[in-house]
Amino acid sequence: MNTTGAWTGTARPQDARRQTIAEHVLKRGSATVAELVELTEVSAMTVHRDLDELARRGVLRRFRGGVSALPSTVFESNLDYRLGVHVAQKEAIAAVAAELVEPGMSVMLDDSTTALALARLLATLGPLTVVTNARHIVDVFIEHDEIRLIGLGGEYSRTHDSYLGVPCVEAIEALSVDMVLVSTSAMDARMTYHQEQDVVLVKRAMLRSGTRRTLMMDRSKMSRTALHRLGPVADFDHLVVDEGVDADALAELREATDVRVAPAAG
């Protein structure tokens, strides 16, 4: 865990346990402390500490004797939650996506945690011009002299640790980059989706600004939908997924765009 309390890299035992708790509560809607003690095989005191931390991060809501899930739009958008899930898959996807980026290019990265994994790989690939609305991605590049870094302003979102809103969209519309690399919360064989309107507007503006567009999606986001349509899969030049995507779904996706499968870690 870094100084901001975000989950990063390979999860520690307590982070993995908290992730297990969070996913259990999300699936069931609520849970008692006793139920979570049985699930995690740790003491009630440890479970209480985990629940306090998850509630502090805005992932779950505490009540007397247990905990309940926040609405899924809040839960799934929370950066601390997203940093702790499917870490190995995101890193594998980022490694394949990094092969599409060449020194000298200008690239735009969204505020997804997969883009954060990619940023860590691109930091030594300079010279590059990197454009992003994500504060946590800015932090990755800020000490690298060969990276020309352009931060997109706007209304700060604590949930995403990034900048959104009309000022951000306007800043994006003033730029043109070689490649845009984004992720989103859900997709099926034809369409991509996100649950938040403000995020959709920023991602759409980003996609319009790129000569080439790359979508990075781990398999947990497949065959899902969310409230707002982001754009058709066919609008992307490349789609990078991890191993384990259903073969029939993969074949259907390949009819729409160039699909690259990231090998499993190890």
SEGUSE-200006 format. One record per residue (C-alpha): x, y, z; residue number from 1; residue in three letters. Coordinates in Angstrom, 3 decimals. Each point is the difference from the previous one (the first is absolute). Last residue first. Example, Ala and Ser with C-alpha at 12.3 -4.5 7.8 and 13.67 -1.06 7.14 Angstrom:
SEGUSE-200006
{node {13.670; -1.060; 7.140}; 2; 'SER'},
{node {-1.370; -3.440; 0.660}; 1; 'ALA'},
This chain:
SEGUSE-200006
{node {4.127; -16.844; -15.186}; 266; 'GLY'},
{node {-2.665; 2.651; -0.517}; 265; 'ALA'},
{node {-2.613; -1.176; -2.482}; 264; 'ALA'},
{node {0.678; 0.845; -3.624}; 263; 'PRO'},
{node {-1.501; 3.228; -1.380}; 262; 'ALA'},
{node {-2.397; -0.587; -2.890}; 261; 'VAL'},
{node {0.003; 2.488; -2.883}; 260; 'ARG'},
{node {-3.208; 0.750; -1.889}; 259; 'VAL'},
{node {-0.070; 2.055; -3.220}; 258; 'ASP'},
{node {-3.607; 1.158; -0.422}; 257; 'THR'},
{node {-3.631; -0.908; -0.663}; 256; 'ALA'},
{node {0.153; -3.584; -1.292}; 255; 'GLU'},
{node {2.668; -0.680; 2.603}; 254; 'ARG'},
{node {-2.527; 0.804; 2.713}; 253; 'LEU'},
{node {-2.256; -2.808; -1.236}; 252; 'GLU'},
{node {2.862; -2.478; 0.065}; 251; 'ALA'},
{node {0.945; 1.058; 3.521}; 250; 'LEU'},
{node {-3.585; -0.401; 1.182}; 249; 'ALA'},
{node {-0.082; -3.540; -1.404}; 248; 'ASP'},
{node {3.331; -0.828; 1.642}; 247; 'ALA'},
{node {-1.058; 1.297; 3.424}; 246; 'ASP'},
{node {2.581; 2.422; 1.378}; 245; 'VAL'},
{node {2.452; -1.886; 2.205}; 244; 'GLY'},
{node {3.219; 1.672; -1.052}; 243; 'GLU'},
{node {0.129; 3.770; 0.355}; 242; 'ASP'},
{node {-1.444; 2.590; -2.368}; 241; 'VAL'},
{node {1.509; 2.645; -2.298}; 240; 'VAL'},
{node {-2.322; 1.571; -2.570}; 239; 'LEU'},
{node {1.519; 1.929; -2.907}; 238; 'HIS'},
{node {-1.234; 2.455; -2.625}; 237; 'ASP'},
{node {-3.063; 0.890; 2.047}; 236; 'PHE'},
{node {-3.200; 1.243; -1.653}; 235; 'ASP'},
{node {-1.057; -3.617; -0.638}; 234; 'ALA'},
{node {-0.531; -0.479; 3.739}; 233; 'VAL'},
{node {-2.824; 2.518; -0.250}; 232; 'PRO'},
{node {-0.034; 3.025; 2.331}; 231; 'GLY'},
{node {-0.379; 1.158; 3.591}; 230; 'LEU'},
{node {-3.583; -1.083; 0.626}; 229; 'ARG'},
{node {-1.317; 1.097; 3.383}; 228; 'HIS'},
{node {-1.778; -2.074; 2.656}; 227; 'LEU'},
{node {2.335; -2.977; 0.213}; 226; 'ALA'},
{node {0.254; -3.281; -1.875}; 225; 'THR'},
{node {1.821; -3.256; 0.534}; 224; 'ARG'},
{node {1.096; -2.821; -2.288}; 223; 'SER'},
{node {3.654; 0.761; 0.722}; 222; 'MET'},
{node {1.189; 2.229; 2.825}; 221; 'LYS'},
{node {1.481; -2.823; 2.116}; 220; 'SER'},
{node {2.010; -1.000; -3.087}; 219; 'ARG'},
{node {2.430; 2.884; 0.291}; 218; 'ASP'},
{node {-0.442; 2.853; -2.461}; 217; 'MET'},
{node {2.459; 2.357; -1.735}; 216; 'MET'},
{node {-1.436; 1.951; -2.953}; 215; 'LEU'},
{node {2.400; 1.585; -2.486}; 214; 'THR'},
{node {-0.822; 2.918; -2.301}; 213; 'ARG'},
{node {2.097; 1.301; -2.875}; 212; 'ARG'},
{node {0.056; 3.555; -1.393}; 211; 'THR'},
{node {-1.195; 1.175; 3.400}; 210; 'GLY'},
{node {-2.013; 3.081; 0.968}; 209; 'SER'},
{node {-3.451; -1.529; -0.557}; 208; 'ARG'},
{node {0.843; -2.771; 2.462}; 207; 'LEU'},
{node {0.930; 2.527; 2.669}; 206; 'MET'},
{node {-3.253; 1.912; -0.462}; 205; 'ALA'},
{node {-1.945; -3.249; 0.404}; 204; 'ARG'},
{node {1.974; -0.825; 3.160}; 203; 'LYS'},
{node {-0.800; 3.406; 1.507}; 202; 'VAL'},
{node {-3.720; -0.232; -0.769}; 201; 'LEU'},
{node {-0.177; -3.573; 1.295}; 200; 'VAL'},
{node {1.623; 0.974; 3.299}; 199; 'VAL'},
{node {-2.548; 2.743; 0.596}; 198; 'ASP'},
{node {-2.870; -2.370; -0.841}; 197; 'GLN'},
{node {0.981; -2.695; 2.463}; 196; 'GLU'},
{node {-0.859; -3.714; -0.352}; 195; 'GLN'},
{node {2.281; -0.744; -2.933}; 194; 'HIS'},
{node {-0.612; -1.991; -3.158}; 193; 'TYR'},
{node {1.646; -1.559; -3.063}; 192; 'THR'},
{node {-1.965; -1.501; -2.903}; 191; 'MET'},
{node {0.068; -2.852; -2.521}; 190; 'ARG'},
{node {1.235; -3.217; 1.635}; 189; 'ALA'},
{node {-0.959; 1.184; 3.487}; 188; 'ASP'},
{node {1.707; 2.582; 2.139}; 187; 'MET'},
{node {0.318; 1.307; 3.538}; 186; 'ALA'},
{node {1.944; 2.327; 2.312}; 185; 'SER'},
{node {2.262; 1.863; -2.396}; 184; 'THR'},
{node {3.619; -0.023; -1.118}; 183; 'SER'},
{node {1.940; 2.537; -2.003}; 182; 'VAL'},
{node {3.005; 0.443; -2.254}; 181; 'LEU'},
{node {-0.030; 2.912; -2.454}; 180; 'VAL'},
{node {2.648; 0.007; -2.713}; 179; 'MET'},
{node {1.730; 2.490; -2.277}; 178; 'ASP'},
{node {-1.398; 3.066; 1.735}; 177; 'VAL'},
{node {-2.105; 3.028; -0.970}; 176; 'SER'},
{node {-0.742; 2.704; 2.545}; 175; 'LEU'},
{node {-2.394; 2.944; 0.482}; 174; 'ALA'},
{node {-2.948; -2.372; 0.507}; 173; 'GLU'},
{node {1.720; -1.476; 3.046}; 172; 'ILE'},
{node {0.127; 3.367; 1.768}; 171; 'ALA'},
{node {-3.693; 0.563; -0.761}; 170; 'GLU'},
{node {-0.912; -3.395; 1.444}; 169; 'VAL'},
{node {1.966; 0.744; 3.175}; 168; 'CYS'},
{node {-1.648; 3.402; 0.417}; 167; 'PRO'},
{node {-3.445; -1.619; -0.526}; 166; 'VAL'},
{node {0.338; -2.587; 2.759}; 165; 'GLY'},
{node {2.700; -2.402; 1.169}; 164; 'LEU'},
{node {3.339; 0.066; 1.800}; 163; 'TYR'},
{node {1.423; -3.049; 1.768}; 162; 'SER'},
{node {0.303; -1.728; 3.358}; 161; 'ASP'},
{node {-2.964; -2.143; -1.088}; 160; 'HIS'},
{node {-2.179; 0.310; 3.111}; 159; 'THR'},
{node {1.688; 3.266; 0.970}; 158; 'ARG'},
{node {-1.173; 1.566; -3.252}; 157; 'SER'},
{node {1.672; 3.325; -0.821}; 156; 'TYR'},
{node {-1.909; 2.269; -2.374}; 155; 'GLU'},
{node {2.134; 0.757; -3.022}; 154; 'GLY'},
{node {3.650; -0.116; -0.946}; 153; 'GLY'},
{node {1.820; -2.196; -2.495}; 152; 'LEU'},
{node {3.660; -0.548; 0.838}; 151; 'GLY'},
{node {2.519; 0.101; -2.831}; 150; 'ILE'},
{node {3.293; -1.810; 0.604}; 149; 'LEU'},
{node {2.938; 0.020; -2.392}; 148; 'ARG'},
{node {1.760; -3.156; 1.096}; 147; 'ILE'},
{node {3.760; -0.102; -0.479}; 146; 'GLU'},
{node {0.612; 1.760; 3.326}; 145; 'ASP'},
{node {-1.745; -2.663; 2.086}; 144; 'HIS'},
{node {-0.758; 1.250; 3.531}; 143; 'GLU'},
{node {-3.651; 0.929; -0.661}; 142; 'ILE'},
{node {-0.852; -3.129; -1.910}; 141; 'PHE'},
{node {-1.525; -2.260; 2.655}; 140; 'VAL'},
{node {-1.520; 2.887; 1.978}; 139; 'ASP'},
{node {-1.884; 1.152; -3.101}; 138; 'VAL'},
{node {-1.546; -3.477; -0.117}; 137; 'ILE'},
{node {-1.374; 0.373; 3.537}; 136; 'HIS'},
{node {-1.430; 3.406; -0.908}; 135; 'ARG'},
{node {-1.943; -1.433; -2.934}; 134; 'ALA'},
{node {-1.096; 2.415; -2.742}; 133; 'ASN'},
{node {2.759; -1.127; -2.332}; 132; 'THR'},
{node {2.216; 1.063; -2.904}; 131; 'VAL'},
{node {3.378; -1.653; -0.528}; 130; 'VAL'},
{node {2.558; 1.204; -2.539}; 129; 'THR'},
{node {2.708; -2.596; -0.371}; 128; 'LEU'},
{node {3.786; -0.106; -0.198}; 127; 'PRO'},
{node {-0.086; -2.202; 1.819}; 126; 'GLY'},
{node {-0.654; -3.648; 0.714}; 125; 'LEU'},
{node {1.037; 0.045; 3.662}; 124; 'THR'},
{node {-3.340; 1.282; 1.354}; 123; 'ALA'},
{node {-1.940; -2.093; -2.498}; 122; 'LEU'},
{node {-0.094; -3.089; 2.219}; 121; 'LEU'},
{node {-1.276; 1.847; 3.074}; 120; 'ARG'},
{node {-2.520; 1.779; -2.201}; 119; 'ALA'},
{node {-1.427; -3.328; -1.156}; 118; 'LEU'},
{node {-0.883; -1.045; 3.561}; 117; 'ALA'},
{node {-1.646; 3.408; 0.466}; 116; 'LEU'},
{node {-1.890; -0.480; -3.269}; 115; 'ALA'},
{node {-1.330; -3.274; 1.425}; 114; 'THR'},
{node {-1.046; 1.938; 3.118}; 113; 'THR'},
{node {-2.158; 2.241; -2.162}; 112; 'SER'},
{node {0.421; 3.779; 0.020}; 111; 'ASP'},
{node {0.424; 0.387; -3.770}; 110; 'ASP'},
{node {3.287; -0.012; -1.893}; 109; 'LEU'},
{node {0.855; 2.113; -3.050}; 108; 'MET'},
{node {3.062; -0.796; -2.099}; 107; 'VAL'},
{node {2.390; 2.073; -2.090}; 106; 'SER'},
{node {2.612; -2.105; -1.761}; 105; 'MET'},
{node {3.753; 0.591; -0.025}; 104; 'GLY'},
{node {0.868; -3.419; 1.369}; 103; 'PRO'},
{node {-2.471; -2.665; -1.170}; 102; 'GLU'},
{node {-3.227; -1.137; 1.647}; 101; 'VAL'},
{node {-1.782; -3.126; -1.259}; 100; 'LEU'},
{node {2.274; -2.273; 2.051}; 99; 'GLU'},
{node {-1.200; 1.828; 3.131}; 98; 'ALA'},
{node {-3.467; -1.467; -0.610}; 97; 'ALA'},
{node {1.414; -3.505; 0.445}; 96; 'VAL'},
{node {1.659; 0.881; 3.321}; 95; 'ALA'},
{node {-3.095; 1.888; 1.161}; 94; 'ALA'},
{node {-2.173; -3.075; -0.570}; 93; 'ILE'},
{node {2.338; -2.104; 2.151}; 92; 'ALA'},
{node {0.012; 2.671; 2.728}; 91; 'GLU'},
{node {-3.788; 0.188; -0.078}; 90; 'LYS'},
{node {-0.304; -3.766; 0.288}; 89; 'GLN'},
{node {2.404; -0.124; 2.947}; 88; 'ALA'},
{node {-1.897; 2.739; 1.858}; 87; 'VAL'},
{node {-3.463; -1.482; -0.487}; 86; 'HIS'},
{node {-1.397; 2.069; 2.890}; 85; 'VAL'},
{node {1.803; 2.185; 2.545}; 84; 'GLY'},
{node {0.433; 3.241; -1.920}; 83; 'LEU'},
{node {-3.685; -0.059; -0.935}; 82; 'ARG'},
{node {-1.119; 0.067; 3.632}; 81; 'TYR'},
{node {2.279; 2.892; 0.917}; 80; 'ASP'},
{node {-1.171; 1.850; -3.108}; 79; 'LEU'},
{node {-3.707; -0.230; 0.869}; 78; 'ASN'},
{node {-1.967; -0.254; -3.228}; 77; 'SER'},
{node {-1.176; -3.563; 0.636}; 76; 'GLU'},
{node {-1.368; 0.798; 3.442}; 75; 'PHE'},
{node {-1.716; 3.278; -0.849}; 74; 'VAL'},
{node {-1.769; -1.331; -3.099}; 73; 'THR'},
{node {-0.717; -3.247; 1.836}; 72; 'SER'},
{node {-2.050; 1.775; 2.666}; 71; 'PRO'},
{node {1.776; -0.352; 3.348}; 70; 'LEU'},
{node {0.201; -3.492; 1.333}; 69; 'ALA'},
{node {-1.034; -0.781; 3.553}; 68; 'SER'},
{node {1.879; -0.691; 3.228}; 67; 'VAL'},
{node {-0.563; -1.790; 3.270}; 66; 'GLY'},
{node {-0.879; 0.017; 3.674}; 65; 'GLY'},
{node {-1.210; 3.593; 0.194}; 64; 'ARG'},
{node {0.345; 1.504; -3.468}; 63; 'PHE'},
{node {3.023; 0.683; -2.178}; 62; 'ARG'},
{node {-0.100; 1.157; -3.629}; 61; 'ARG'},
{node {2.473; -1.414; -2.516}; 60; 'LEU'},
{node {2.562; 1.295; -2.521}; 59; 'VAL'},
{node {0.203; 3.602; 1.145}; 58; 'GLY'},
{node {3.629; -0.258; 1.027}; 57; 'ARG'},
{node {-0.873; 0.542; 3.642}; 56; 'ARG'},
{node {-2.625; -2.759; -0.239}; 55; 'ALA'},
{node {2.598; -2.436; -1.316}; 54; 'LEU'},
{node {2.400; 0.986; 2.810}; 53; 'GLU'},
{node {-2.620; -0.389; 2.728}; 52; 'ASP'},
{node {-1.071; -3.309; -1.515}; 51; 'LEU'},
{node {3.562; -1.324; 0.074}; 50; 'ASP'},
{node {0.447; 1.093; 3.612}; 49; 'ARG'},
{node {-3.277; -1.701; 0.948}; 48; 'HIS'},
{node {1.126; -3.168; -1.815}; 47; 'VAL'},
{node {3.237; 0.002; 1.992}; 46; 'THR'},
{node {-1.908; 0.358; 3.275}; 45; 'MET'},
{node {-2.344; -2.825; -1.023}; 44; 'ALA'},
{node {3.027; -2.245; -0.395}; 43; 'SER'},
{node {1.119; -1.522; -3.288}; 42; 'VAL'},
{node {-1.362; -2.918; -2.026}; 41; 'GLU'},
{node {-0.974; 2.260; -2.929}; 40; 'THR'},
{node {-3.466; -1.377; -0.734}; 39; 'LEU'},
{node {-0.796; -1.079; 3.563}; 38; 'GLU'},
{node {0.984; 3.406; 1.353}; 37; 'VAL'},
{node {-2.003; 1.590; -2.823}; 36; 'LEU'},
{node {-3.169; -1.831; 1.018}; 35; 'GLU'},
{node {0.495; 0.982; 3.630}; 34; 'ALA'},
{node {0.466; 3.637; -1.010}; 33; 'VAL'},
{node {-3.318; -0.110; -1.827}; 32; 'THR'},
{node {-0.382; 0.400; -3.747}; 31; 'ALA'},
{node {-1.790; 2.227; -2.505}; 30; 'SER'},
{node {-0.874; 0.266; -3.693}; 29; 'GLY'},
{node {0.920; -3.603; -0.792}; 28; 'ARG'},
{node {2.387; 0.475; -2.943}; 27; 'LYS'},
{node {1.322; 3.354; 1.188}; 26; 'LEU'},
{node {0.500; -1.380; 3.514}; 25; 'VAL'},
{node {2.040; -2.956; -1.248}; 24; 'HIS'},
{node {2.006; 2.228; -2.371}; 23; 'GLU'},
{node {0.900; 2.392; 2.812}; 22; 'ALA'},
{node {0.912; -2.755; 2.450}; 21; 'ILE'},
{node {2.254; -1.755; -2.515}; 20; 'THR'},
{node {1.624; 3.326; -0.843}; 19; 'GLN'},
{node {0.560; 0.634; 3.677}; 18; 'ARG'},
{node {1.698; -3.393; 0.292}; 17; 'ARG'},
{node {2.213; 0.702; -3.028}; 16; 'ALA'},
{node {0.966; 3.350; 1.506}; 15; 'ASP'},
{node {0.783; -1.620; 3.349}; 14; 'GLN'},
{node {2.137; -2.653; -1.664}; 13; 'PRO'},
{node {1.937; 2.564; -2.085}; 12; 'ARG'},
{node {-1.176; 0.615; -3.573}; 11; 'ALA'},
{node {2.551; 0.045; -2.788}; 10; 'THR'},
{node {0.346; 3.508; -1.393}; 9; 'GLY'},
{node {-2.006; 2.819; 1.470}; 8; 'THR'},
{node {-2.936; 0.384; 2.362}; 7; 'TRP'},
{node {-0.471; 3.663; 0.819}; 6; 'ALA'},
{node {0.400; 1.368; 3.526}; 5; 'GLY'},
{node {1.429; 3.312; -1.113}; 4; 'THR'},
{node {3.417; -0.834; 1.439}; 3; 'THR'},
{node {0.264; -3.136; -2.102}; 2; 'ASN'},
{node {-1.359; -3.418; 0.837}; 1; 'MET'},
